């Protein structure tokens, strides 16, 4: 199963929708098709993307700004739903920066949530944000290795 990347981001009444959409564009490199879900407090923008380029852009961006350890530390793995979840600071994304949010550093304007659905979210995390020592990756995992293994796993499972 190739990963499915879902983005969720709230737009509050005091915010410009165009500025919130710019956060998504800065992250993915383009603005994907967006669904809207209305709540009492805000409008939730949601987008599902199966383009591998979106995931690779995030991969390259966190290496460029050298935040692998922070991204790994703040990642949430939901094994029950086969999801890897990251929360990113919306205002930082607006100025094309990556700032990972923890429960202690939440933003009052909400955050952009990335959900990566895959057969093995732990393996995706090891590829995306591997363990490091003194800023260097301990083990380099290549994208093709992950999905080759995932494809073999899904093929060998009984129907």
ZADO-1210 file (C-alpha; in nm, 4 decimals, padded with zeros to 6 digits):
<atoms>
<atom x="00.0000" y="00.0000" z="00.0000" code="UNK" pos="1"/>
<atom x="00.1504" y="00.3291" z="-00.1044" code="UNK" pos="2"/>
<atom x="00.1155" y="00.5922" z="00.1662" code="UNK" pos="3"/>
<atom x="-00.1864" y="00.8182" z="00.1732" code="UNK" pos="4"/>
<atom x="-00.1054" y="01.1637" z="00.3023" code="UNK" pos="5"/>
<atom x="-00.3917" y="01.3535" z="00.4649" code="UNK" pos="6"/>
<atom x="-00.3627" y="01.7173" z="00.5674" code="UNK" pos="7"/>
<atom x="-00.6041" y="01.8776" z="00.8157" code="UNK" pos="8"/>
<atom x="-00.5913" y="02.2462" z="00.9062" code="UNK" pos="9"/>
<atom x="-00.8494" y="02.4698" z="01.0763" code="UNK" pos="10"/>
<atom x="-00.9431" y="02.8137" z="00.9463" code="UNK" pos="11"/>
<atom x="-01.0838" y="03.0395" z="01.2165" code="UNK" pos="12"/>
<atom x="-01.3154" y="03.3347" z="01.1449" code="UNK" pos="13"/>
<atom x="-01.0308" y="03.5760" z="01.2270" code="UNK" pos="14"/>
<atom x="-00.7995" y="03.4184" z="00.9685" code="UNK" pos="15"/>
<atom x="-00.7616" y="03.4602" z="00.5958" code="UNK" pos="16"/>
<atom x="-00.8357" y="03.1361" z="00.4128" code="UNK" pos="17"/>
<atom x="-00.5766" y="03.2303" z="00.1478" code="UNK" pos="18"/>
<atom x="-00.3067" y="03.2552" z="00.4148" code="UNK" pos="19"/>
<atom x="-00.4029" y="02.9189" z="00.5619" code="UNK" pos="20"/>
<atom x="-00.3962" y="02.7626" z="00.2141" code="UNK" pos="21"/>
<atom x="-00.0477" y="02.9111" z="00.1687" code="UNK" pos="22"/>
<atom x="00.0636" y="02.6937" z="00.4637" code="UNK" pos="23"/>
<atom x="-00.0421" y="02.3862" z="00.2664" code="UNK" pos="24"/>
<atom x="00.1250" y="02.5144" z="-00.0496" code="UNK" pos="25"/>
<atom x="00.4492" y="02.5824" z="00.1393" code="UNK" pos="26"/>
<atom x="00.4442" y="02.2277" z="00.2750" code="UNK" pos="27"/>
<atom x="00.3455" y="02.0363" z="-00.0396" code="UNK" pos="28"/>
<atom x="00.4635" y="02.2682" z="-00.3165" code="UNK" pos="29"/>
<atom x="00.1112" y="02.3019" z="-00.4590" code="UNK" pos="30"/>
<atom x="-00.2479" y="02.3325" z="-00.3387" code="UNK" pos="31"/>
<atom x="-00.4320" y="01.9979" z="-00.3669" code="UNK" pos="32"/>
<atom x="-00.8073" y="01.9533" z="-00.3894" code="UNK" pos="33"/>
<atom x="-00.9571" y="02.0499" z="-00.0530" code="UNK" pos="34"/>
<atom x="-01.2723" y="01.9419" z="00.1288" code="UNK" pos="35"/>
<atom x="-01.4353" y="02.1717" z="00.3843" code="UNK" pos="36"/>
<atom x="-01.6008" y="02.0632" z="00.7071" code="UNK" pos="37"/>
<atom x="-01.7812" y="02.3289" z="00.9107" code="UNK" pos="38"/>
<atom x="-01.7775" y="02.3281" z="01.2915" code="UNK" pos="39"/>
<atom x="-01.9052" y="02.5894" z="01.5375" code="UNK" pos="40"/>
<atom x="-01.5578" y="02.7315" z="01.5955" code="UNK" pos="41"/>
<atom x="-01.3876" y="02.6971" z="01.2564" code="UNK" pos="42"/>
<atom x="-01.3835" y="02.5504" z="00.9072" code="UNK" pos="43"/>
<atom x="-01.1646" y="02.2415" z="00.8783" code="UNK" pos="44"/>
<atom x="-00.9785" y="02.2088" z="00.5492" code="UNK" pos="45"/>
<atom x="-00.8903" y="01.8522" z="00.4611" code="UNK" pos="46"/>
<atom x="-00.6982" y="01.7077" z="00.1707" code="UNK" pos="47"/>
<atom x="-00.5998" y="01.3514" z="00.0816" code="UNK" pos="48"/>
<atom x="-00.3001" y="01.3063" z="-00.1409" code="UNK" pos="49"/>
<atom x="-00.1448" y="00.9919" z="-00.2810" code="UNK" pos="50"/>
<atom x="00.1355" y="01.1708" z="-00.4641" code="UNK" pos="51"/>
<atom x="00.4691" y="01.0395" z="-00.3428" code="UNK" pos="52"/>
<atom x="00.6202" y="01.3801" z="-00.4279" code="UNK" pos="53"/>
<atom x="00.4311" y="01.5364" z="-00.1352" code="UNK" pos="54"/>
<atom x="00.5907" y="01.2957" z="00.1104" code="UNK" pos="55"/>
<atom x="00.9331" y="01.3383" z="-00.0514" code="UNK" pos="56"/>
<atom x="00.9032" y="01.7181" z="-00.0227" code="UNK" pos="57"/>
<atom x="00.8396" y="01.6860" z="00.3533" code="UNK" pos="58"/>
<atom x="01.1318" y="01.4404" z="00.3766" code="UNK" pos="59"/>
<atom x="01.3688" y="01.6825" z="00.2017" code="UNK" pos="60"/>
<atom x="01.2427" y="01.9858" z="00.3915" code="UNK" pos="61"/>
<atom x="01.3046" y="01.8406" z="00.7380" code="UNK" pos="62"/>
<atom x="01.6571" y="01.7412" z="00.6323" code="UNK" pos="63"/>
<atom x="01.7294" y="02.0829" z="00.4875" code="UNK" pos="64"/>
<atom x="01.6330" y="02.2582" z="00.8111" code="UNK" pos="65"/>
<atom x="01.7886" y="01.9792" z="01.0223" code="UNK" pos="66"/>
<atom x="01.4914" y="01.8963" z="01.2443" code="UNK" pos="67"/>
<atom x="01.4977" y="01.5153" z="01.2180" code="UNK" pos="68"/>
<atom x="01.5224" y="01.4643" z="01.5943" code="UNK" pos="69"/>
<atom x="01.2354" y="01.7035" z="01.6690" code="UNK" pos="70"/>
<atom x="01.0136" y="01.5487" z="01.4025" code="UNK" pos="71"/>
<atom x="01.0866" y="01.1967" z="01.5287" code="UNK" pos="72"/>
<atom x="01.0305" y="01.2937" z="01.8921" code="UNK" pos="73"/>
<atom x="00.6940" y="01.4546" z="01.8181" code="UNK" pos="74"/>
<atom x="00.5614" y="01.1859" z="01.5825" code="UNK" pos="75"/>
<atom x="00.2603" y="00.9892" z="01.6968" code="UNK" pos="76"/>
<atom x="00.2110" y="00.6344" z="01.5729" code="UNK" pos="77"/>
<atom x="-00.1417" y="00.4954" z="01.5742" code="UNK" pos="78"/>
<atom x="-00.0818" y="00.1253" z="01.5027" code="UNK" pos="79"/>
<atom x="-00.4512" y="00.0442" z="01.5303" code="UNK" pos="80"/>
<atom x="-00.5293" y="00.2679" z="01.2302" code="UNK" pos="81"/>
<atom x="-00.1875" y="00.2272" z="01.0596" code="UNK" pos="82"/>
<atom x="-00.1210" y="00.6010" z="01.0831" code="UNK" pos="83"/>
<atom x="00.1786" y="00.8220" z="01.1482" code="UNK" pos="84"/>
<atom x="00.0750" y="01.1679" z="01.2700" code="UNK" pos="85"/>
<atom x="00.2626" y="01.4984" z="01.2855" code="UNK" pos="86"/>
<atom x="00.1355" y="01.8326" z="01.4083" code="UNK" pos="87"/>
<atom x="00.3032" y="02.1376" z="01.2566" code="UNK" pos="88"/>
<atom x="00.2809" y="02.5008" z="01.3637" code="UNK" pos="89"/>
<atom x="00.0541" y="02.6817" z="01.1195" code="UNK" pos="90"/>
<atom x="00.2201" y="03.0235" z="01.1539" code="UNK" pos="91"/>
<atom x="00.5674" y="02.8760" z="01.0974" code="UNK" pos="92"/>
<atom x="00.4453" y="02.7025" z="00.7804" code="UNK" pos="93"/>
<atom x="00.3090" y="03.0330" z="00.6539" code="UNK" pos="94"/>
<atom x="00.6682" y="03.1656" z="00.6447" code="UNK" pos="95"/>
<atom x="00.7903" y="02.8328" z="00.4988" code="UNK" pos="96"/>
<atom x="00.9401" y="02.6946" z="00.8203" code="UNK" pos="97"/>
<atom x="00.8833" y="02.3603" z="00.9916" code="UNK" pos="98"/>
<atom x="00.8039" y="02.3745" z="01.3599" code="UNK" pos="99"/>
<atom x="00.6719" y="02.0580" z="01.5199" code="UNK" pos="100"/>
<atom x="00.4034" y="02.0954" z="01.7847" code="UNK" pos="101"/>
<atom x="00.3831" y="01.8910" z="02.1012" code="UNK" pos="102"/>
<atom x="00.1039" y="01.9038" z="02.3576" code="UNK" pos="103"/>
<atom x="00.3186" y="02.1562" z="02.5493" code="UNK" pos="104"/>
<atom x="00.3741" y="02.3876" z="02.2516" code="UNK" pos="105"/>
<atom x="00.0332" y="02.3986" z="02.0855" code="UNK" pos="106"/>
<atom x="-00.0642" y="02.7037" z="01.8832" code="UNK" pos="107"/>
<atom x="-00.3708" y="02.9083" z="01.9754" code="UNK" pos="108"/>
<atom x="-00.4600" y="02.9269" z="01.6035" code="UNK" pos="109"/>
<atom x="-00.4483" y="02.5511" z="01.5702" code="UNK" pos="110"/>
<atom x="-00.2039" y="02.3405" z="01.3789" code="UNK" pos="111"/>
<atom x="-00.1635" y="02.1635" z="01.0501" code="UNK" pos="112"/>
<atom x="-00.1913" y="01.7918" z="01.1005" code="UNK" pos="113"/>
<atom x="-00.0225" y="01.5468" z="00.8652" code="UNK" pos="114"/>
<atom x="-00.1541" y="01.1917" z="00.8754" code="UNK" pos="115"/>
<atom x="00.0352" y="00.9290" z="00.6768" code="UNK" pos="116"/>
<atom x="-00.1573" y="00.6049" z="00.6361" code="UNK" pos="117"/>
<atom x="00.0578" y="00.3053" z="00.5494" code="UNK" pos="118"/>
<atom x="00.0884" y="-00.0678" z="00.6184" code="UNK" pos="119"/>
<atom x="00.3768" y="00.0024" z="00.8567" code="UNK" pos="120"/>
<atom x="00.3855" y="00.3553" z="01.0016" code="UNK" pos="121"/>
<atom x="00.6928" y="00.2742" z="01.2126" code="UNK" pos="122"/>
<atom x="00.8912" y="00.1931" z="00.9002" code="UNK" pos="123"/>
<atom x="00.7742" y="00.5192" z="00.7396" code="UNK" pos="124"/>
<atom x="00.8955" y="00.7065" z="01.0495" code="UNK" pos="125"/>
<atom x="01.2338" y="00.5307" z="01.0323" code="UNK" pos="126"/>
<atom x="01.2676" y="00.6448" z="00.6707" code="UNK" pos="127"/>
<atom x="01.1284" y="00.9940" z="00.7186" code="UNK" pos="128"/>
<atom x="01.2972" y="01.0856" z="01.0469" code="UNK" pos="129"/>
<atom x="01.5515" y="00.8192" z="01.1427" code="UNK" pos="130"/>
<atom x="01.7356" y="00.8083" z="01.4708" code="UNK" pos="131"/>
<atom x="02.0427" y="01.0291" z="01.4673" code="UNK" pos="132"/>
<atom x="02.3635" y="01.0717" z="01.6585" code="UNK" pos="133"/>
<atom x="02.5209" y="01.4169" z="01.6682" code="UNK" pos="134"/>
<atom x="02.2886" y="01.5188" z="01.3851" code="UNK" pos="135"/>
<atom x="02.3772" y="01.2324" z="01.1493" code="UNK" pos="136"/>
<atom x="02.1438" y="00.9501" z="01.0516" code="UNK" pos="137"/>
<atom x="02.2442" y="00.6222" z="01.2151" code="UNK" pos="138"/>
<atom x="02.0951" y="00.4128" z="00.9347" code="UNK" pos="139"/>
<atom x="01.9965" y="00.5401" z="00.5933" code="UNK" pos="140"/>
<atom x="01.6750" y="00.3796" z="00.4715" code="UNK" pos="141"/>
<atom x="01.5757" y="00.4268" z="00.1104" code="UNK" pos="142"/>
<atom x="01.2187" y="00.4864" z="00.0011" code="UNK" pos="143"/>
<atom x="01.2163" y="00.1880" z="-00.2370" code="UNK" pos="144"/>
<atom x="01.3234" y="-00.0477" z="00.0419" code="UNK" pos="145"/>
<atom x="01.0204" y="00.0418" z="00.2507" code="UNK" pos="146"/>
<atom x="00.7590" y="-00.0044" z="-00.0160" code="UNK" pos="147"/>
<atom x="00.9195" y="-00.3118" z="-00.1638" code="UNK" pos="148"/>
<atom x="00.8867" y="-00.4757" z="00.1796" code="UNK" pos="149"/>
<atom x="00.5329" y="-00.3415" z="00.2275" code="UNK" pos="150"/>
<atom x="00.4249" y="-00.4740" z="-00.1113" code="UNK" pos="151"/>
<atom x="00.5664" y="-00.8177" z="-00.0256" code="UNK" pos="152"/>
<atom x="00.3867" y="-00.8118" z="00.3094" code="UNK" pos="153"/>
<atom x="00.0522" y="-00.7257" z="00.1543" code="UNK" pos="154"/>
<atom x="00.0953" y="-00.9874" z="-00.1178" code="UNK" pos="155"/>
<atom x="00.1725" y="-01.2664" z="00.1300" code="UNK" pos="156"/>
<atom x="-00.1333" y="-01.1950" z="00.3475" code="UNK" pos="157"/>
<atom x="-00.4257" y="-01.4300" z="00.2881" code="UNK" pos="158"/>
<atom x="-00.7429" y="-01.2730" z="00.1458" code="UNK" pos="159"/>
</atoms>
